[in-house]
Amino acid sequence: MGTLNLKLKRLCLDDCTIGALSYGPDFRVFTLELSWFNNLNSHSCIPAGFYECEKTTSPSKGHCISIKNVVGRTHILIHSGNYTSNTLGCVLVGDSIKDINNDKTPDVTNSVKTMERLMLVVPENFILEISQ
């Protein structure tokens, strides 16, 4: 059996991008990103494609995953956070999607615990496959 990819299938909405992130047949969580805005730094989700990733620790985000070689972008991470205001183009993870701050936009729930679960299942280095 070959190496598993972390797979992100996402749906771009007017005010955000939501997705399902899976690793193998048994691990699935949800994601929240900014809307597509032509890959504009700090204002857009990243393009669909294949990306090398590695586990890392950020001084401000704690344990997270670095997404490498994003064209025109740097410091793209998968990290914890509940609202689009918690990201400048990174991918946030949670165990469900719902409006938790009553602003009528999707959020992700239980992000810190979901990030901890993700860090336990993925290897140190892997490929992220993002599709629309």
mmCIF file of the C-alpha atoms, coordinates in Angstrom:
data_MODEL
# 
_entry.id   MODEL 
# 
loop_
_atom_site.group_PDB 
_atom_site.id 
_atom_site.type_symbol 
_atom_site.label_atom_id 
_atom_site.label_alt_id 
_atom_site.label_comp_id 
_atom_site.label_asym_id 
_atom_site.label_entity_id 
_atom_site.label_seq_id 
_atom_site.pdbx_PDB_ins_code 
_atom_site.Cartn_x 
_atom_site.Cartn_y 
_atom_site.Cartn_z 
_atom_site.occupancy 
_atom_site.B_iso_or_equiv 
_atom_site.pdbx_formal_charge 
_atom_site.auth_seq_id 
_atom_site.auth_comp_id 
_atom_site.auth_asym_id 
_atom_site.auth_atom_id 
_atom_site.pdbx_PDB_model_num 
ATOM 1   C CA . MET A 1 1   ? 0.000   0.000  0.000  1.00 0.00 ? 1   MET A CA 1 
ATOM 2   C CA . GLY A 1 2   ? 1.304   3.458  -0.933 1.00 0.00 ? 2   GLY A CA 1 
ATOM 3   C CA . THR A 1 3   ? 1.623   6.489  1.251  1.00 0.00 ? 3   THR A CA 1 
ATOM 4   C CA . LEU A 1 4   ? -1.665  8.111  2.229  1.00 0.00 ? 4   LEU A CA 1 
ATOM 5   C CA . ASN A 1 5   ? -2.369  11.701 1.281  1.00 0.00 ? 5   ASN A CA 1 
ATOM 6   C CA . LEU A 1 6   ? -4.228  14.068 3.562  1.00 0.00 ? 6   LEU A CA 1 
ATOM 7   C CA . LYS A 1 7   ? -7.211  15.053 1.378  1.00 0.00 ? 7   LYS A CA 1 
ATOM 8   C CA . LEU A 1 8   ? -9.146  18.302 1.573  1.00 0.00 ? 8   LEU A CA 1 
ATOM 9   C CA . LYS A 1 9   ? -12.367 18.556 -0.445 1.00 0.00 ? 9   LYS A CA 1 
ATOM 10  C CA . ARG A 1 10  ? -13.760 22.045 -0.184 1.00 0.00 ? 10  ARG A CA 1 
ATOM 11  C CA . LEU A 1 11  ? -16.620 24.311 -1.188 1.00 0.00 ? 11  LEU A CA 1 
ATOM 12  C CA . CYS A 1 12  ? -16.031 28.019 -1.785 1.00 0.00 ? 12  CYS A CA 1 
ATOM 13  C CA . LEU A 1 13  ? -18.833 30.252 -0.517 1.00 0.00 ? 13  LEU A CA 1 
ATOM 14  C CA . ASP A 1 14  ? -19.181 34.037 -0.730 1.00 0.00 ? 14  ASP A CA 1 
ATOM 15  C CA . ASP A 1 15  ? -17.925 34.649 2.817  1.00 0.00 ? 15  ASP A CA 1 
ATOM 16  C CA . CYS A 1 16  ? -15.650 31.642 3.445  1.00 0.00 ? 16  CYS A CA 1 
ATOM 17  C CA . THR A 1 17  ? -14.479 28.247 2.214  1.00 0.00 ? 17  THR A CA 1 
ATOM 18  C CA . ILE A 1 18  ? -15.570 25.131 4.086  1.00 0.00 ? 18  ILE A CA 1 
ATOM 19  C CA . GLY A 1 19  ? -14.230 21.631 3.607  1.00 0.00 ? 19  GLY A CA 1 
ATOM 20  C CA . ALA A 1 20  ? -13.840 18.054 4.744  1.00 0.00 ? 20  ALA A CA 1 
ATOM 21  C CA . LEU A 1 21  ? -10.307 16.918 5.570  1.00 0.00 ? 21  LEU A CA 1 
ATOM 22  C CA . SER A 1 22  ? -9.662  13.180 5.586  1.00 0.00 ? 22  SER A CA 1 
ATOM 23  C CA . TYR A 1 23  ? -6.743  10.845 6.189  1.00 0.00 ? 23  TYR A CA 1 
ATOM 24  C CA . GLY A 1 24  ? -7.372  7.233  5.279  1.00 0.00 ? 24  GLY A CA 1 
ATOM 25  C CA . PRO A 1 25  ? -10.799 5.668  5.672  1.00 0.00 ? 25  PRO A CA 1 
ATOM 26  C CA . ASP A 1 26  ? -11.380 6.511  9.348  1.00 0.00 ? 26  ASP A CA 1 
ATOM 27  C CA . PHE A 1 27  ? -10.231 10.084 10.023 1.00 0.00 ? 27  PHE A CA 1 
ATOM 28  C CA . ARG A 1 28  ? -12.351 13.067 8.968  1.00 0.00 ? 28  ARG A CA 1 
ATOM 29  C CA . VAL A 1 29  ? -12.609 16.615 10.291 1.00 0.00 ? 29  VAL A CA 1 
ATOM 30  C CA . PHE A 1 30  ? -13.927 19.889 8.891  1.00 0.00 ? 30  PHE A CA 1 
ATOM 31  C CA . THR A 1 31  ? -12.069 22.976 7.714  1.00 0.00 ? 31  THR A CA 1 
ATOM 32  C CA . LEU A 1 32  ? -12.640 26.704 7.455  1.00 0.00 ? 32  LEU A CA 1 
ATOM 33  C CA . GLU A 1 33  ? -10.698 29.069 5.208  1.00 0.00 ? 33  GLU A CA 1 
ATOM 34  C CA . LEU A 1 34  ? -11.073 32.455 3.632  1.00 0.00 ? 34  LEU A CA 1 
ATOM 35  C CA . SER A 1 35  ? -12.984 32.722 0.331  1.00 0.00 ? 35  SER A CA 1 
ATOM 36  C CA . TRP A 1 36  ? -11.128 32.432 -2.954 1.00 0.00 ? 36  TRP A CA 1 
ATOM 37  C CA . PHE A 1 37  ? -9.773  35.861 -3.826 1.00 0.00 ? 37  PHE A CA 1 
ATOM 38  C CA . ASN A 1 38  ? -7.216  35.102 -6.575 1.00 0.00 ? 38  ASN A CA 1 
ATOM 39  C CA . ASN A 1 39  ? -4.662  33.741 -4.080 1.00 0.00 ? 39  ASN A CA 1 
ATOM 40  C CA . LEU A 1 40  ? -4.177  37.238 -2.635 1.00 0.00 ? 40  LEU A CA 1 
ATOM 41  C CA . ASN A 1 41  ? -1.837  37.057 0.359  1.00 0.00 ? 41  ASN A CA 1 
ATOM 42  C CA . SER A 1 42  ? -3.731  37.314 3.698  1.00 0.00 ? 42  SER A CA 1 
ATOM 43  C CA . HIS A 1 43  ? -7.119  37.595 1.913  1.00 0.00 ? 43  HIS A CA 1 
ATOM 44  C CA . SER A 1 44  ? -7.622  34.289 0.058  1.00 0.00 ? 44  SER A CA 1 
ATOM 45  C CA . CYS A 1 45  ? -7.564  30.561 0.541  1.00 0.00 ? 45  CYS A CA 1 
ATOM 46  C CA . ILE A 1 46  ? -4.750  28.809 -1.325 1.00 0.00 ? 46  ILE A CA 1 
ATOM 47  C CA . PRO A 1 47  ? -5.240  27.208 -4.760 1.00 0.00 ? 47  PRO A CA 1 
ATOM 48  C CA . ALA A 1 48  ? -6.287  23.593 -5.176 1.00 0.00 ? 48  ALA A CA 1 
ATOM 49  C CA . GLY A 1 49  ? -3.342  21.277 -5.793 1.00 0.00 ? 49  GLY A CA 1 
ATOM 50  C CA . PHE A 1 50  ? -0.800  18.981 -4.159 1.00 0.00 ? 50  PHE A CA 1 
ATOM 51  C CA . TYR A 1 51  ? 1.419   20.335 -1.375 1.00 0.00 ? 51  TYR A CA 1 
ATOM 52  C CA . GLU A 1 52  ? 4.242   18.914 0.703  1.00 0.00 ? 52  GLU A CA 1 
ATOM 53  C CA . CYS A 1 53  ? 3.526   19.308 4.411  1.00 0.00 ? 53  CYS A CA 1 
ATOM 54  C CA . GLU A 1 54  ? 5.364   18.802 7.679  1.00 0.00 ? 54  GLU A CA 1 
ATOM 55  C CA . LYS A 1 55  ? 4.496   18.964 11.340 1.00 0.00 ? 55  LYS A CA 1 
ATOM 56  C CA . THR A 1 56  ? 5.904   22.028 13.059 1.00 0.00 ? 56  THR A CA 1 
ATOM 57  C CA . THR A 1 57  ? 5.472   24.296 16.054 1.00 0.00 ? 57  THR A CA 1 
ATOM 58  C CA . SER A 1 58  ? 4.648   27.976 15.658 1.00 0.00 ? 58  SER A CA 1 
ATOM 59  C CA . PRO A 1 59  ? 5.374   30.511 18.430 1.00 0.00 ? 59  PRO A CA 1 
ATOM 60  C CA . SER A 1 60  ? 1.838   31.914 18.041 1.00 0.00 ? 60  SER A CA 1 
ATOM 61  C CA . LYS A 1 61  ? -0.167  28.860 16.860 1.00 0.00 ? 61  LYS A CA 1 
ATOM 62  C CA . GLY A 1 62  ? 1.449   25.988 18.796 1.00 0.00 ? 62  GLY A CA 1 
ATOM 63  C CA . HIS A 1 63  ? 1.497   22.559 17.163 1.00 0.00 ? 63  HIS A CA 1 
ATOM 64  C CA . CYS A 1 64  ? 0.482   22.916 13.533 1.00 0.00 ? 64  CYS A CA 1 
ATOM 65  C CA . ILE A 1 65  ? 1.222   21.725 10.015 1.00 0.00 ? 65  ILE A CA 1 
ATOM 66  C CA . SER A 1 66  ? 3.263   23.748 7.527  1.00 0.00 ? 66  SER A CA 1 
ATOM 67  C CA . ILE A 1 67  ? 2.012   23.697 3.915  1.00 0.00 ? 67  ILE A CA 1 
ATOM 68  C CA . LYS A 1 68  ? 5.054   24.122 1.666  1.00 0.00 ? 68  LYS A CA 1 
ATOM 69  C CA . ASN A 1 69  ? 5.580   25.590 -1.808 1.00 0.00 ? 69  ASN A CA 1 
ATOM 70  C CA . VAL A 1 70  ? 2.313   27.513 -2.153 1.00 0.00 ? 70  VAL A CA 1 
ATOM 71  C CA . VAL A 1 71  ? 2.866   29.709 -5.217 1.00 0.00 ? 71  VAL A CA 1 
ATOM 72  C CA . GLY A 1 72  ? 3.056   33.373 -4.238 1.00 0.00 ? 72  GLY A CA 1 
ATOM 73  C CA . ARG A 1 73  ? 2.512   32.640 -0.538 1.00 0.00 ? 73  ARG A CA 1 
ATOM 74  C CA . THR A 1 74  ? 4.574   31.893 2.585  1.00 0.00 ? 74  THR A CA 1 
ATOM 75  C CA . HIS A 1 75  ? 3.861   30.742 6.152  1.00 0.00 ? 75  HIS A CA 1 
ATOM 76  C CA . ILE A 1 76  ? 0.689   28.811 5.250  1.00 0.00 ? 76  ILE A CA 1 
ATOM 77  C CA . LEU A 1 77  ? -0.370  26.509 8.088  1.00 0.00 ? 77  LEU A CA 1 
ATOM 78  C CA . ILE A 1 78  ? -3.086  24.136 9.182  1.00 0.00 ? 78  ILE A CA 1 
ATOM 79  C CA . HIS A 1 79  ? -3.807  25.308 12.732 1.00 0.00 ? 79  HIS A CA 1 
ATOM 80  C CA . SER A 1 80  ? -6.515  25.756 15.336 1.00 0.00 ? 80  SER A CA 1 
ATOM 81  C CA . GLY A 1 81  ? -9.033  28.592 15.195 1.00 0.00 ? 81  GLY A CA 1 
ATOM 82  C CA . ASN A 1 82  ? -12.792 28.867 15.016 1.00 0.00 ? 82  ASN A CA 1 
ATOM 83  C CA . TYR A 1 83  ? -13.580 31.884 12.813 1.00 0.00 ? 83  TYR A CA 1 
ATOM 84  C CA . THR A 1 84  ? -12.355 33.282 9.486  1.00 0.00 ? 84  THR A CA 1 
ATOM 85  C CA . SER A 1 85  ? -11.006 36.188 11.553 1.00 0.00 ? 85  SER A CA 1 
ATOM 86  C CA . ASN A 1 86  ? -8.525  33.640 13.010 1.00 0.00 ? 86  ASN A CA 1 
ATOM 87  C CA . THR A 1 87  ? -6.832  33.107 9.636  1.00 0.00 ? 87  THR A CA 1 
ATOM 88  C CA . LEU A 1 88  ? -4.893  35.153 7.118  1.00 0.00 ? 88  LEU A CA 1 
ATOM 89  C CA . GLY A 1 89  ? -5.023  32.433 4.476  1.00 0.00 ? 89  GLY A CA 1 
ATOM 90  C CA . CYS A 1 90  ? -4.322  29.332 6.547  1.00 0.00 ? 90  CYS A CA 1 
ATOM 91  C CA . VAL A 1 91  ? -6.570  26.293 7.050  1.00 0.00 ? 91  VAL A CA 1 
ATOM 92  C CA . LEU A 1 92  ? -8.486  25.997 10.338 1.00 0.00 ? 92  LEU A CA 1 
ATOM 93  C CA . VAL A 1 93  ? -9.777  22.613 11.576 1.00 0.00 ? 93  VAL A CA 1 
ATOM 94  C CA . GLY A 1 94  ? -12.758 21.611 13.711 1.00 0.00 ? 94  GLY A CA 1 
ATOM 95  C CA . ASP A 1 95  ? -15.078 18.713 14.442 1.00 0.00 ? 95  ASP A CA 1 
ATOM 96  C CA . SER A 1 96  ? -18.188 20.396 12.984 1.00 0.00 ? 96  SER A CA 1 
ATOM 97  C CA . ILE A 1 97  ? -19.286 23.448 11.017 1.00 0.00 ? 97  ILE A CA 1 
ATOM 98  C CA . LYS A 1 98  ? -21.834 25.772 12.572 1.00 0.00 ? 98  LYS A CA 1 
ATOM 99  C CA . ASP A 1 99  ? -22.349 29.434 13.415 1.00 0.00 ? 99  ASP A CA 1 
ATOM 100 C CA . ILE A 1 100 ? -20.997 29.648 16.975 1.00 0.00 ? 100 ILE A CA 1 
ATOM 101 C CA . ASN A 1 101 ? -20.667 33.441 17.245 1.00 0.00 ? 101 ASN A CA 1 
ATOM 102 C CA . ASN A 1 102 ? -24.090 34.378 15.775 1.00 0.00 ? 102 ASN A CA 1 
ATOM 103 C CA . ASP A 1 103 ? -22.680 36.339 12.816 1.00 0.00 ? 103 ASP A CA 1 
ATOM 104 C CA . LYS A 1 104 ? -24.593 34.203 10.267 1.00 0.00 ? 104 LYS A CA 1 
ATOM 105 C CA . THR A 1 105 ? -21.372 32.739 8.784  1.00 0.00 ? 105 THR A CA 1 
ATOM 106 C CA . PRO A 1 106 ? -19.911 29.236 9.198  1.00 0.00 ? 106 PRO A CA 1 
ATOM 107 C CA . ASP A 1 107 ? -17.371 28.558 11.941 1.00 0.00 ? 107 ASP A CA 1 
ATOM 108 C CA . VAL A 1 108 ? -15.594 25.362 13.057 1.00 0.00 ? 108 VAL A CA 1 
ATOM 109 C CA . THR A 1 109 ? -16.017 23.907 16.555 1.00 0.00 ? 109 THR A CA 1 
ATOM 110 C CA . ASN A 1 110 ? -13.599 22.317 19.045 1.00 0.00 ? 110 ASN A CA 1 
ATOM 111 C CA . SER A 1 111 ? -10.628 23.415 16.992 1.00 0.00 ? 111 SER A CA 1 
ATOM 112 C CA . VAL A 1 112 ? -7.845  22.873 19.541 1.00 0.00 ? 112 VAL A CA 1 
ATOM 113 C CA . LYS A 1 113 ? -8.901  19.279 20.284 1.00 0.00 ? 113 LYS A CA 1 
ATOM 114 C CA . THR A 1 114 ? -9.418  18.608 16.564 1.00 0.00 ? 114 THR A CA 1 
ATOM 115 C CA . MET A 1 115 ? -5.905  19.883 15.792 1.00 0.00 ? 115 MET A CA 1 
ATOM 116 C CA . GLU A 1 116 ? -4.505  17.603 18.513 1.00 0.00 ? 116 GLU A CA 1 
ATOM 117 C CA . ARG A 1 117 ? -6.297  14.612 16.930 1.00 0.00 ? 117 ARG A CA 1 
ATOM 118 C CA . LEU A 1 118 ? -4.962  15.526 13.470 1.00 0.00 ? 118 LEU A CA 1 
ATOM 119 C CA . MET A 1 119 ? -1.394  15.783 14.770 1.00 0.00 ? 119 MET A CA 1 
ATOM 120 C CA . LEU A 1 120 ? -1.688  12.244 16.174 1.00 0.00 ? 120 LEU A CA 1 
ATOM 121 C CA . VAL A 1 121 ? -2.738  10.605 12.879 1.00 0.00 ? 121 VAL A CA 1 
ATOM 122 C CA . VAL A 1 122 ? -0.507  12.219 10.242 1.00 0.00 ? 122 VAL A CA 1 
ATOM 123 C CA . PRO A 1 123 ? 3.187   11.384 9.843  1.00 0.00 ? 123 PRO A CA 1 
ATOM 124 C CA . GLU A 1 124 ? 5.955   13.990 10.180 1.00 0.00 ? 124 GLU A CA 1 
ATOM 125 C CA . ASN A 1 125 ? 5.948   14.613 6.402  1.00 0.00 ? 125 ASN A CA 1 
ATOM 126 C CA . PHE A 1 126 ? 3.129   13.969 3.951  1.00 0.00 ? 126 PHE A CA 1 
ATOM 127 C CA . ILE A 1 127 ? 1.248   15.298 0.921  1.00 0.00 ? 127 ILE A CA 1 
ATOM 128 C CA . LEU A 1 128 ? -1.895  17.433 1.151  1.00 0.00 ? 128 LEU A CA 1 
ATOM 129 C CA . GLU A 1 129 ? -4.264  17.080 -1.805 1.00 0.00 ? 129 GLU A CA 1 
ATOM 130 C CA . ILE A 1 130 ? -6.745  19.985 -2.102 1.00 0.00 ? 130 ILE A CA 1 
ATOM 131 C CA . SER A 1 131 ? -9.679  19.737 -4.506 1.00 0.00 ? 131 SER A CA 1 
ATOM 132 C CA . GLN A 1 132 ? -12.707 21.953 -5.150 1.00 0.00 ? 132 GLN A CA 1 
# 
